[in-house]
Amino acid sequence: MSRLQLGQTYLNYVDGRWKPAGNGRQTASTNPARRQEVVGYVPLSDREDVDAAVQAARRAQTGWRKLSGSVRGDYLYRTAAILERRLDEIAETMTREMGKTFGEARGETARGIAILKYYAGEGIRKIGDVIPASDGEALMFTARVPLGVVGIIAPWNFPVAIPIWKIAPALIYGNTVVFKPAQETAVTAAKLMECFEEAGLPAGVVNMVCGSGSVVGQALAEHPLVDGISFTGSNAVGKQVGQICLARGAKYQLEMGGKNPIIVAADADLDLAVEATVSGGLRSTGQKCTATSRVIVVKDVYEEFREKLLARIRTLRVGDGMNEDTWLGPCASEKQLETVLGYIEKGIREGARLVMGGGRPDEKELSDGYFVQPTVFEDVTREMAIFREEIFGPVLALIKVDSFEEAIRVANDNEYGLSASVYTRNIGNMLQFIQEIEAGMVRVNAETAGVELQAPFGGMKQSSSHSREQGQAAIEFYTSTKTVYVKP
Ligand code: NDP
């Protein structure tokens, strides 16, 4: 039985109140596993709604900044407790809105709770250093101060964890927030806002405006009273957002795509490597920026690895994420399904060999959703689009190489550099990989898609604006440093 009431109307959250879009427009958020199911109706806001939210955040800023870190932390602890109480309901909303399995959605919501608690604790950790001054009588120190109003533009693939890993550090360091969720997951976002509301945050400290990215997201990036933008999403939009911020002197942080390789060395434990490839590449239907998409296997073990991989993928069950036996849910939207099918076609056209999947599943009960079969290509070469571009779907490209050195060269031959993994038992291979791989997240005998909330997260090359999120690294973006010199 469902824990939610489907088809309800959700509003923007501005200045501590729930408000419809000023233009009165709204749109339906539907279930990608069953297109007829309306999860809820959400506002399609305009620039004026963004302006009202930014003004509210600006008004709330001084009061919020002046609270002690421990008091701000208490609000986050309360939000965590409320989210914990509502875990199953919010996880189900996520599954119905964007398709990932209920188990994964529960895991993500639990992660959100842990992140809130982590940053609540940050409220009483150090925010500066004392530096010896050349004058023995003077005191010189640094103090971290909030940026001010922070705009948060989030994607649909982690609709609880990503907003929280941006909102929680923004708040703990004394910023106020205007949050623009992805339109695909605005109902989940509204429920997250309800948790902040119930925790009693003062009006205007957290605001949410729903609407299309090109209207609401852009208005937020352009707003002169927004001091910084934290964005996660596609490279094309990220770069646009970065340019807008740069032009008006605002701070920005961009987390974007990946084309993450796993290298399987000749001495790898092949069963573990298969499990990591399947889990890293296909969970969440491949819709993770850290998803494994290029599988680079040394020739000595290629055939054996390939057979084990295909056998394992044959056991995966595609279906509605709310069904207990489903392993792979649908793509999150029609647009996403079309993108994935487009890349599969391109792969075939460019000469890669399709060895598994390659289309929509045949089962009649899946015909109403955006389902796609887990897909494997081999004979993938470096010029092909499926080697070079982010697909964001359950598509694996197998590449056979002659040596471990060649594997690293092939792995690095990409404009992205988010996450990379190696499976090997050889310490020399491990150290070579750690030194030479061009990736922000380097994983040895672990899948590409694992992220720990207390460690820095982010990519090299085109995968990010070279900043890092999560853990204590978040203080770099959400604060400015004051260097203070006091001469008595
Ligand atoms: P987008 O980059 O379009 O969306 C990310 C966020 O940015 C959403 O909130 C979106 O709003 C918003 N946005 C869109 N256009 C603008 C704009 N002009 N100005 C400001 N904000 C904007 O990603 P998509 O959802 O369209 O996905 C496309 C591809 O991006 C995927 O196939 C995948 O390759 C990649 N992607 C990567 C992610 C990652 O984790 N690195 C996450 C999601 C996508 P809205 O969608 O509501 O209109």
Boltz pocket constraint, residues with backbone or C-beta under 6 A from the ligand:
constraints:
  - pocket:
      binder: B
      contacts: [[A, 153], [A, 154], [A, 155], [A, 156], [A, 157], [A, 180], [A, 181], [A, 182], [A, 183], [A, 184], [A, 211], [A, 212], [A, 213], [A, 214], [A, 215], [A, 216], [A, 217], [A, 218], [A, 221], [A, 232], [A, 233], [A, 234], [A, 235], [A, 237], [A, 238], [A, 240], [A, 241], [A, 255], [A, 256], [A, 257], [A, 258], [A, 288], [A, 289], [A, 336], [A, 339], [A, 390], [A, 391], [A, 392]]
      max_distance: 6.0
